[in-house]
Amino acid sequence: MNDILRDVVVAVVMVLSSIFLTAQWLSLYNSFNPVVVFFAFLFTLSLSFLILSLILRISELMAELESTKRIIAMNSAEIEERIDSRLREYLRDLEERIESLEKRIYR
């Protein structure tokens, strides 16, 4: 939550600085035009909202990625257990066959 608040504050500072910068720049040439200042404000505001939406989307994707990693880890542990139990069965069967062959050989 603190990160979002920080990003919003930075966006507000960005918008305000664009207004002041545009107004100051236009007043240097004695051609102050409120329409230009408004569009600079609108441009910076839309840019800041775009950046904020990208930040939120990236954080959502990171959460999804972490969730997917947890699911994969759980599934891999389950698959490992299943493979281990099957291998134990096959090894047990193989050991029984080897023992029966050894008994036949030594008789």
C-alpha positions as YAML, in Angstrom:
chain: A
units: angstrom
residues:
- id: 1
  name: MET
  ca: [0.00, 0.00, 0.00]
- id: 2
  name: ASN
  ca: [2.88, 2.36, 0.78]
- id: 3
  name: ASP
  ca: [4.32, 1.76, -2.67]
- id: 4
  name: ILE
  ca: [1.05, 2.75, -4.35]
- id: 5
  name: LEU
  ca: [0.76, 5.86, -2.22]
- id: 6
  name: ARG
  ca: [4.34, 6.79, -3.05]
- id: 7
  name: ASP
  ca: [3.70, 6.29, -6.76]
- id: 8
  name: VAL
  ca: [0.55, 8.44, -6.64]
- id: 9
  name: VAL
  ca: [2.43, 11.22, -4.86]
- id: 10
  name: VAL
  ca: [5.18, 11.06, -7.48]
- id: 11
  name: ALA
  ca: [2.54, 11.22, -10.23]
- id: 12
  name: VAL
  ca: [0.95, 14.29, -8.64]
- id: 13
  name: VAL
  ca: [4.36, 15.97, -8.39]
- id: 14
  name: MET
  ca: [5.01, 15.08, -12.02]
- id: 15
  name: VAL
  ca: [1.72, 16.63, -13.14]
- id: 16
  name: LEU
  ca: [2.19, 19.78, -11.07]
- id: 17
  name: SER
  ca: [5.76, 20.23, -12.23]
- id: 18
  name: SER
  ca: [4.66, 19.92, -15.85]
- id: 19
  name: ILE
  ca: [2.06, 22.66, -15.31]
- id: 20
  name: PHE
  ca: [4.55, 24.99, -13.66]
- id: 21
  name: LEU
  ca: [7.28, 24.21, -16.18]
- id: 22
  name: THR
  ca: [5.00, 24.83, -19.14]
- id: 23
  name: ALA
  ca: [3.63, 28.06, -17.67]
- id: 24
  name: GLN
  ca: [7.11, 29.33, -16.86]
- id: 25
  name: TRP
  ca: [8.47, 28.37, -20.26]
- id: 26
  name: LEU
  ca: [5.63, 30.11, -22.10]
- id: 27
  name: SER
  ca: [5.90, 33.22, -19.94]
- id: 28
  name: LEU
  ca: [9.57, 33.56, -20.92]
- id: 29
  name: TYR
  ca: [8.48, 34.27, -24.47]
- id: 30
  name: ASN
  ca: [5.50, 36.43, -23.41]
- id: 31
  name: SER
  ca: [3.08, 34.01, -25.06]
- id: 32
  name: PHE
  ca: [1.27, 32.40, -22.13]
- id: 33
  name: ASN
  ca: [-1.52, 30.22, -23.46]
- id: 34
  name: PRO
  ca: [-3.76, 28.37, -20.96]
- id: 35
  name: VAL
  ca: [-4.73, 25.81, -23.62]
- id: 36
  name: VAL
  ca: [-1.10, 24.73, -23.98]
- id: 37
  name: VAL
  ca: [-0.77, 24.50, -20.20]
- id: 38
  name: PHE
  ca: [-3.97, 22.45, -20.01]
- id: 39
  name: PHE
  ca: [-2.79, 20.01, -22.68]
- id: 40
  name: ALA
  ca: [0.60, 19.68, -20.98]
- id: 41
  name: PHE
  ca: [-1.32, 18.88, -17.79]
- id: 42
  name: LEU
  ca: [-3.52, 16.36, -19.61]
- id: 43
  name: PHE
  ca: [-0.53, 14.75, -21.32]
- id: 44
  name: THR
  ca: [1.40, 14.37, -18.08]
- id: 45
  name: LEU
  ca: [-1.65, 13.13, -16.22]
- id: 46
  name: SER
  ca: [-2.34, 10.45, -18.82]
- id: 47
  name: LEU
  ca: [1.33, 9.46, -18.84]
- id: 48
  name: SER
  ca: [1.35, 9.12, -15.06]
- id: 49
  name: PHE
  ca: [-1.82, 7.00, -15.12]
- id: 50
  name: LEU
  ca: [-0.27, 4.81, -17.78]
- id: 51
  name: ILE
  ca: [2.83, 4.29, -15.67]
- id: 52
  name: LEU
  ca: [0.73, 3.56, -12.56]
- id: 53
  name: SER
  ca: [-1.39, 1.03, -14.44]
- id: 54
  name: LEU
  ca: [1.76, -0.67, -15.71]
- id: 55
  name: ILE
  ca: [3.14, -0.85, -12.19]
- id: 56
  name: LEU
  ca: [-0.10, -2.39, -10.90]
- id: 57
  name: ARG
  ca: [-0.22, -4.88, -13.77]
- id: 58
  name: ILE
  ca: [3.39, -5.92, -13.18]
- id: 59
  name: SER
  ca: [2.69, -6.47, -9.49]
- id: 60
  name: GLU
  ca: [-0.36, -8.60, -10.40]
- id: 61
  name: LEU
  ca: [1.76, -10.63, -12.79]
- id: 62
  name: MET
  ca: [4.40, -11.13, -10.12]
- id: 63
  name: ALA
  ca: [1.72, -12.41, -7.71]
- id: 64
  name: GLU
  ca: [0.43, -14.79, -10.39]
- id: 65
  name: LEU
  ca: [3.96, -15.98, -11.05]
- id: 66
  name: GLU
  ca: [4.56, -16.69, -7.37]
- id: 67
  name: SER
  ca: [1.26, -18.58, -7.19]
- id: 68
  name: THR
  ca: [2.22, -20.62, -10.25]
- id: 69
  name: LYS
  ca: [5.62, -21.40, -8.75]
- id: 70
  name: ARG
  ca: [3.96, -22.69, -5.58]
- id: 71
  name: ILE
  ca: [1.55, -24.86, -7.59]
- id: 72
  name: ILE
  ca: [4.40, -26.29, -9.65]
- id: 73
  name: ALA
  ca: [6.41, -27.02, -6.52]
- id: 74
  name: MET
  ca: [3.46, -28.84, -4.94]
- id: 75
  name: ASN
  ca: [2.76, -30.80, -8.11]
- id: 76
  name: SER
  ca: [6.39, -31.77, -8.56]
- id: 77
  name: ALA
  ca: [6.53, -33.06, -4.98]
- id: 78
  name: GLU
  ca: [3.41, -35.14, -5.62]
- id: 79
  name: ILE
  ca: [4.82, -36.51, -8.87]
- id: 80
  name: GLU
  ca: [8.09, -37.32, -7.12]
- id: 81
  name: GLU
  ca: [6.22, -39.30, -4.45]
- id: 82
  name: ARG
  ca: [4.26, -41.24, -7.08]
- id: 83
  name: ILE
  ca: [7.40, -42.10, -9.05]
- id: 84
  name: ASP
  ca: [9.19, -43.11, -5.87]
- id: 85
  name: SER
  ca: [6.38, -45.48, -4.84]
- id: 86
  name: ARG
  ca: [6.26, -47.06, -8.32]
- id: 87
  name: LEU
  ca: [10.01, -47.53, -8.35]
- id: 88
  name: ARG
  ca: [9.86, -49.18, -4.93]
- id: 89
  name: GLU
  ca: [7.23, -51.61, -6.24]
- id: 90
  name: TYR
  ca: [9.31, -52.44, -9.30]
- id: 91
  name: LEU
  ca: [12.46, -52.84, -7.21]
- id: 92
  name: ARG
  ca: [10.65, -55.07, -4.74]
- id: 93
  name: ASP
  ca: [9.35, -57.22, -7.61]
- id: 94
  name: LEU
  ca: [12.82, -57.33, -9.16]
- id: 95
  name: GLU
  ca: [14.41, -58.35, -5.86]
- id: 96
  name: GLU
  ca: [11.85, -61.14, -5.46]
- id: 97
  name: ARG
  ca: [12.62, -62.43, -8.94]
- id: 98
  name: ILE
  ca: [16.36, -62.29, -8.28]
- id: 99
  name: GLU
  ca: [15.90, -64.19, -5.01]
- id: 100
  name: SER
  ca: [13.82, -66.85, -6.71]
- id: 101
  name: LEU
  ca: [16.46, -67.22, -9.41]
- id: 102
  name: GLU
  ca: [19.19, -67.51, -6.78]
- id: 103
  name: LYS
  ca: [17.23, -70.19, -4.98]
- id: 104
  name: ARG
  ca: [16.84, -72.14, -8.22]
- id: 105
  name: ILE
  ca: [20.53, -71.84, -9.00]
- id: 106
  name: TYR
  ca: [21.65, -73.05, -5.57]
- id: 107
  name: ARG
  ca: [19.29, -76.05, -5.47]
...
